């Protein structure tokens, strides 16, 4: 590596307080090599990984992505990398943990190989910090460069993205061809999103003007979900729940997921914008109902029949009936209840009365009859445009 600008940029990065974990799927490995080739890399690089095969990437992400080279996959890689850096620094570093100076880098690329590719040659680079989510994408002109030159473009793009987040002014010149353009966008977190992601608070209001809202303002009725997207079925469920309980319904989105990386700030921003006052949505780090009830004790949860079936299924408790019953008993002790709406379970439209549930759970449930609500809208189908 003879590029003095590249070396200068990397030396500045090594002298900065920023620490990073980088995950690249083959394309982008040249940037890791360049980072490690300049003395001082141990002051910057916490970890560098190359999950080259699909199986390795799935193992790192802990789920199978819909597309291996995509913006969403790069964002998930960056978020997982951020928490890897945080975990490693907290457990093994001699220095005091500075969570605001950690970067997770995810690079998902499809570049030239021995076999011609049917699709585009492209790269998606995501960076995640405690305060910013960013993503940059580039479609390379197909068959206009060899693999080495494509790698050089990706490496420069990746290092430039890190420099921008780190506040370094230098940029490596990009040898882009006519028609090639880098698409960049970022989201800066509200302070409560940062505090929530770092575990400093349990819940945050989705209303920007109510960032300091206390949990004491919770209505008592909670509608948990991903709301990706919020649709008329959700809205109708909330209306019926308010009619039955006599209380307004608060929505809730957990930024943490049992299987996938936490939501980044792009996802959070997109989802909270769907709620308009007087609607309130709480953001939490509570992926399970046991976690939720600790934040919202004595809550009445608005759920579909499909959700109540999952709560009862032993596979969500490591296939242990004992563990499941212990969890259900804890829900009972917290005096929570479930308002159960009819939904499609398997291929049947079922109400609470049609379900086989453990007595510990059934006694906490109240049924909404199909005469009050019959609407089956799939968020997955809405996302896919079906």
C-alpha positions as CSV (number, residue, x, y, z in Angstrom):
1,X,0.0,0.0,0.0
2,X,1.8,3.1,-1.3
3,X,-1.1,5.6,-1.2
4,X,0.1,8.3,1.2
5,X,-3.4,9.7,1.6
6,X,-4.7,6.3,2.7
7,X,-1.8,5.9,5.1
8,X,-2.4,9.4,6.5
9,X,-6.1,8.7,7.1
10,X,-5.4,5.4,8.8
11,X,-2.7,7.0,11.0
12,X,-5.2,9.6,12.1
13,X,-7.8,6.9,12.8
14,X,-5.3,5.0,14.9
15,X,-4.5,8.1,17.0
16,X,-8.2,8.8,17.6
17,X,-10.3,7.4,20.5
18,X,-12.4,5.4,18.1
19,X,-12.4,1.6,18.4
20,X,-14.1,-0.7,15.8
21,X,-15.2,-4.2,15.0
22,X,-15.5,-4.8,11.3
23,X,-17.3,-7.6,9.5
24,X,-16.9,-8.0,5.7
25,X,-18.2,-10.8,3.4
26,X,-15.1,-11.1,1.3
27,X,-15.4,-7.8,-0.6
28,X,-14.0,-5.2,1.8
29,X,-11.2,-7.4,3.1
30,X,-8.6,-5.1,1.4
31,X,-9.7,-2.3,3.8
32,X,-9.0,-4.6,6.8
33,X,-5.6,-5.4,5.4
34,X,-4.8,-1.7,5.0
35,X,-6.0,-0.9,8.5
36,X,-3.7,-3.6,9.9
37,X,-0.7,-2.7,7.8
38,X,-0.3,0.7,9.4
39,X,1.4,0.7,12.8
40,X,-1.0,1.4,15.7
41,X,-3.8,-0.9,14.5
42,X,-4.2,-2.4,18.0
43,X,-5.4,1.0,19.2
44,X,-8.3,0.9,16.7
45,X,-9.2,-2.6,15.6
46,X,-11.0,-4.6,18.3
47,X,-12.0,-7.4,15.9
48,X,-12.1,-8.1,12.1
49,X,-14.1,-11.0,10.7
50,X,-14.7,-12.4,7.3
51,X,-17.8,-14.7,7.3
52,X,-17.2,-15.7,3.7
53,X,-19.7,-18.5,3.3
54,X,-23.4,-18.1,3.7
55,X,-23.3,-20.6,6.6
56,X,-20.7,-18.4,8.4
57,X,-22.7,-15.2,7.8
58,X,-25.9,-16.9,9.1
59,X,-23.9,-18.0,12.2
60,X,-22.7,-14.5,12.8
61,X,-26.1,-12.9,12.3
62,X,-27.9,-15.7,14.1
63,X,-30.5,-15.8,11.4
64,X,-30.8,-16.4,7.7
65,X,-31.1,-13.1,5.8
66,X,-33.5,-12.7,2.9
67,X,-30.6,-11.5,0.7
68,X,-27.0,-12.0,1.5
69,X,-25.8,-8.8,-0.3
70,X,-28.2,-6.0,0.7
71,X,-28.5,-2.9,2.7
72,X,-30.5,-4.7,5.4
73,X,-27.9,-7.4,5.8
74,X,-25.1,-4.8,6.0
75,X,-27.0,-2.9,8.7
76,X,-27.6,-6.1,10.7
77,X,-23.8,-6.9,10.4
78,X,-22.9,-3.5,11.6
79,X,-25.2,-3.7,14.6
80,X,-24.0,-7.1,15.6
81,X,-20.4,-5.8,15.1
82,X,-21.1,-2.8,17.4
83,X,-22.3,-5.0,20.2
84,X,-19.3,-7.4,19.6
85,X,-17.0,-4.4,20.1
86,X,-18.8,-3.3,23.2
87,X,-18.8,-6.8,24.7
88,X,-15.1,-7.4,24.0
89,X,-14.0,-4.0,25.2
90,X,-16.0,-4.3,28.4
91,X,-14.6,-7.8,29.2
92,X,-11.0,-7.6,28.0
93,X,-9.8,-4.0,27.5
94,X,-7.5,-2.4,30.1
95,X,-9.0,1.0,29.3
96,X,-12.3,2.4,30.6
97,X,-15.2,1.6,28.3
98,X,-16.2,4.5,26.1
99,X,-19.4,3.4,24.5
100,X,-19.7,6.6,22.5
101,X,-16.4,5.9,20.7
102,X,-17.3,2.4,19.4
103,X,-18.0,1.6,15.7
104,X,-19.6,-1.5,14.2
105,X,-18.8,-1.9,10.5
106,X,-20.7,-4.2,8.2
107,X,-19.7,-4.6,4.5
108,X,-21.9,-6.7,2.2
109,X,-20.5,-6.9,-1.3
110,X,-21.0,-8.9,-4.5
111,X,-17.9,-8.4,-6.7
112,X,-16.3,-10.0,-9.7
113,X,-15.4,-13.6,-9.4
114,X,-14.4,-16.6,-11.6
115,X,-17.9,-17.2,-12.7
116,X,-19.9,-14.3,-14.3
117,X,-22.6,-12.9,-12.0
118,X,-26.2,-12.6,-13.2
119,X,-26.8,-9.6,-11.0
120,X,-25.1,-6.3,-10.4
121,X,-21.7,-5.8,-8.9
122,X,-22.5,-3.9,-5.8
123,X,-21.5,-3.0,-2.2
124,X,-23.3,-1.9,0.9
125,X,-21.4,-0.5,3.8
126,X,-23.1,0.2,7.1
127,X,-21.7,1.8,10.2
128,X,-23.3,1.7,13.6
129,X,-22.3,3.8,16.7
130,X,-24.2,4.6,19.9
131,X,-25.5,7.8,18.2
132,X,-25.6,7.2,14.5
133,X,-26.7,4.6,11.9
134,X,-25.3,5.1,8.4
135,X,-25.4,3.2,5.1
136,X,-23.7,3.8,1.8
137,X,-24.3,1.8,-1.4
138,X,-22.6,1.7,-4.7
139,X,-23.4,-0.2,-7.9
140,X,-20.2,-0.8,-9.9
141,X,-20.3,-0.8,-13.7
142,X,-20.3,-4.5,-14.6
143,X,-17.2,-6.0,-16.2
144,X,-15.4,-2.7,-16.3
145,X,-12.8,-3.6,-13.6
146,X,-10.9,-6.7,-12.6
147,X,-11.5,-8.1,-9.0
148,X,-8.4,-6.3,-7.7
149,X,-9.6,-2.8,-8.9
150,X,-13.1,-3.5,-7.5
151,X,-11.6,-4.3,-4.1
152,X,-9.6,-1.1,-4.2
153,X,-12.8,0.9,-4.8
154,X,-14.6,-0.9,-1.9
155,X,-11.6,-0.4,0.4
156,X,-11.5,3.3,-0.3
157,X,-15.2,3.6,0.2
158,X,-15.1,1.7,3.5
159,X,-12.2,3.7,4.9
160,X,-13.8,7.0,3.9
161,X,-17.0,6.0,5.7
162,X,-15.1,5.3,8.9
163,X,-13.3,8.6,8.6
164,X,-16.5,10.5,8.3
165,X,-18.0,8.9,11.4
166,X,-14.7,9.5,13.3
167,X,-14.6,13.1,12.3
168,X,-11.4,12.8,10.1
169,X,-11.4,15.3,7.2
170,X,-9.2,13.4,4.8
171,X,-10.7,11.3,2.1
172,X,-9.2,8.7,-0.2
173,X,-9.8,9.6,-3.9
174,X,-12.5,7.3,-5.4
175,X,-11.9,6.1,-9.0
176,X,-15.5,6.0,-10.0
177,X,-16.6,5.5,-13.6
178,X,-19.2,7.7,-15.4
179,X,-22.6,6.9,-14.0
180,X,-21.4,5.5,-10.8
181,X,-22.6,7.2,-7.7
182,X,-22.4,6.5,-3.9
183,X,-25.8,6.6,-2.2
184,X,-25.3,7.7,1.4
185,X,-27.7,8.3,4.2
186,X,-27.6,8.4,8.0
187,X,-29.9,8.8,11.0
188,X,-28.8,10.5,14.3
189,X,-30.5,9.0,17.4
190,X,-32.6,10.9,19.9
191,X,-30.8,10.8,23.2
192,X,-33.3,8.3,24.5
193,X,-32.6,5.9,21.7
194,X,-29.0,5.9,22.6
195,X,-29.8,5.5,26.3
196,X,-32.1,2.6,25.4
197,X,-29.7,0.9,23.2
198,X,-27.0,1.1,25.8
199,X,-29.3,-0.2,28.6
200,X,-29.4,3.0,30.5
201,X,-33.2,3.2,30.5
202,X,-35.9,0.6,30.2
203,X,-38.4,2.4,28.0
204,X,-38.7,5.6,25.9
205,X,-41.7,7.4,24.4
206,X,-41.9,7.5,20.6
207,X,-43.1,11.1,20.8
208,X,-40.1,13.4,20.5
209,X,-41.7,16.1,22.6
210,X,-42.2,13.5,25.4
211,X,-38.6,12.1,25.6
212,X,-38.7,12.4,29.4
213,X,-42.1,10.9,29.8
214,X,-42.4,8.7,32.9
215,X,-43.7,5.1,32.8
216,X,-46.2,6.4,35.3
217,X,-48.1,7.8,32.4
218,X,-48.6,4.3,30.9
219,X,-52.3,3.7,30.2
220,X,-52.4,0.2,31.6
221,X,-53.2,-1.4,28.2
222,X,-50.2,-2.4,26.0
223,X,-50.2,-3.6,22.4
224,X,-46.8,-5.1,21.6
225,X,-45.6,-5.7,18.1
226,X,-43.1,-5.0,15.4
227,X,-45.5,-2.8,13.5
228,X,-43.5,-3.2,10.3
229,X,-45.7,-1.7,9.0
230,X,-48.5,-0.4,11.3
231,X,-51.7,-1.2,9.4
232,X,-55.5,-0.9,9.6
233,X,-55.7,-4.2,11.4
234,X,-53.5,-3.0,14.2
235,X,-55.5,0.3,14.4
236,X,-58.8,-1.6,14.6
237,X,-57.5,-3.9,17.3
238,X,-56.5,-0.8,19.4
239,X,-60.0,0.7,18.9
240,X,-61.7,-2.5,20.0
241,X,-59.3,-2.9,23.0
242,X,-60.1,0.6,24.1
243,X,-63.8,0.0,23.9
244,X,-63.5,-3.2,26.0
245,X,-61.1,-2.0,28.6
246,X,-62.2,1.7,28.8
247,X,-58.5,2.8,28.6
248,X,-56.5,4.1,25.7
249,X,-54.1,1.7,24.2
250,X,-50.3,2.2,24.3
251,X,-48.2,0.5,21.6
252,X,-44.8,-1.1,22.3
253,X,-41.9,-2.0,20.1
254,X,-38.9,-3.9,21.5
255,X,-35.7,-2.7,19.8
256,X,-34.2,-6.1,20.8
257,X,-35.2,-9.3,19.2
258,X,-34.8,-12.9,20.4
259,X,-33.2,-14.0,17.2
260,X,-32.0,-10.9,15.2
261,X,-29.7,-8.0,16.0
262,X,-31.4,-5.0,17.7
263,X,-33.2,-2.4,15.5
264,X,-30.9,0.3,14.3
265,X,-31.8,4.0,14.1
266,X,-33.2,3.7,10.6
267,X,-35.7,1.1,11.7
268,X,-36.6,2.9,14.9
269,X,-37.1,6.2,13.0
270,X,-39.3,4.5,10.4
271,X,-41.5,2.8,12.9
272,X,-42.0,5.6,15.4
273,X,-43.0,8.0,12.6
274,X,-46.1,5.8,12.0
275,X,-47.6,6.9,15.3
276,X,-49.2,10.3,15.7
277,X,-50.4,11.9,18.9
278,X,-52.5,11.1,20.8
279,X,-51.2,7.6,20.0
280,X,-48.2,6.7,22.1
281,X,-45.7,4.0,21.3
282,X,-43.1,2.9,23.9
283,X,-39.7,1.7,22.8
284,X,-38.2,-1.0,25.0
285,X,-35.5,-3.6,25.2
286,X,-38.0,-6.2,26.2
287,X,-38.3,-9.0,23.6
288,X,-40.3,-11.4,25.7
289,X,-43.5,-11.0,27.7
290,X,-41.6,-11.7,30.9
291,X,-39.3,-8.8,30.1
292,X,-42.3,-6.6,29.2
293,X,-44.3,-7.3,32.4
294,X,-41.3,-6.2,34.5
295,X,-41.5,-2.8,32.8
296,X,-45.3,-2.6,32.7
297,X,-46.6,-4.6,35.7
298,X,-50.3,-5.4,35.8
299,X,-50.6,-4.6,32.1
300,X,-53.4,-5.9,29.9
301,X,-51.6,-7.0,26.8
302,X,-53.4,-6.8,23.4
303,X,-52.4,-9.9,21.4
304,X,-53.6,-12.1,18.6
305,X,-54.5,-15.7,18.9
306,X,-51.2,-16.6,17.0
307,X,-49.2,-14.8,19.7
308,X,-50.9,-16.4,22.7
309,X,-50.2,-19.8,21.1
310,X,-46.5,-18.9,20.9
311,X,-46.5,-17.9,24.5
312,X,-47.8,-21.3,25.4
313,X,-45.5,-23.4,23.2
314,X,-42.6,-25.2,25.0
315,X,-40.2,-24.6,22.1
316,X,-39.8,-20.9,23.3
317,X,-38.7,-22.3,26.7
318,X,-36.0,-24.6,25.4
319,X,-38.7,-27.3,25.0
320,X,-39.1,-27.5,28.8
321,X,-42.7,-27.6,30.2
322,X,-41.3,-26.8,33.6
323,X,-39.6,-23.7,32.4
324,X,-42.7,-22.7,30.5
325,X,-45.0,-23.1,33.5
326,X,-42.5,-21.2,35.7
327,X,-42.7,-18.3,33.2
328,X,-46.5,-18.4,33.1
329,X,-46.6,-18.4,36.9
330,X,-44.4,-15.3,36.9
331,X,-46.8,-13.6,34.5
332,X,-49.6,-14.5,37.0
333,X,-47.7,-13.1,39.9
334,X,-47.2,-9.9,38.0
335,X,-51.0,-9.8,37.6
336,X,-50.9,-9.3,33.8
337,X,-53.8,-10.2,31.5
338,X,-54.2,-10.9,27.8
339,X,-57.0,-9.5,25.6
340,X,-56.9,-12.1,22.8
341,X,-58.1,-11.3,19.3
342,X,-59.0,-13.9,16.7
343,X,-56.3,-14.5,14.1
344,X,-55.1,-17.0,11.6
345,X,-53.2,-19.8,13.4
346,X,-51.7,-22.2,10.8
347,X,-54.4,-22.0,8.1
348,X,-57.4,-21.5,10.3
349,X,-59.0,-18.4,11.6
350,X,-59.3,-19.1,15.4
351,X,-60.5,-17.3,18.5
352,X,-59.4,-18.0,22.1
353,X,-62.1,-20.6,22.6
354,X,-60.7,-22.7,19.8
355,X,-57.2,-22.9,21.3
356,X,-55.7,-25.4,23.7
357,X,-53.8,-23.5,26.4
358,X,-52.3,-24.3,29.7
359,X,-54.7,-23.4,32.6
360,X,-52.1,-21.0,34.0
361,X,-52.3,-19.0,30.8
362,X,-56.0,-19.4,29.9
363,X,-57.1,-17.9,33.3
364,X,-55.2,-14.7,32.4
365,X,-57.0,-14.4,29.0
366,X,-60.2,-12.6,27.8
367,X,-61.5,-13.4,24.4
368,X,-62.5,-10.9,21.7
369,X,-65.2,-12.6,19.7
370,X,-65.0,-12.8,15.9
371,X,-68.2,-10.8,15.8
372,X,-66.2,-7.8,17.2
373,X,-63.1,-8.3,15.1
374,X,-62.4,-10.2,12.0
375,X,-59.5,-8.8,10.0
376,X,-56.4,-10.7,8.9
377,X,-53.7,-8.6,7.4
378,X,-50.2,-9.9,7.1
379,X,-47.4,-7.4,7.7
380,X,-45.1,-9.7,5.8
381,X,-47.3,-9.6,2.7
382,X,-47.6,-5.8,3.0
383,X,-43.8,-5.5,3.1
384,X,-43.5,-7.7,0.0
385,X,-46.2,-5.8,-1.8
386,X,-48.5,-8.7,-2.0
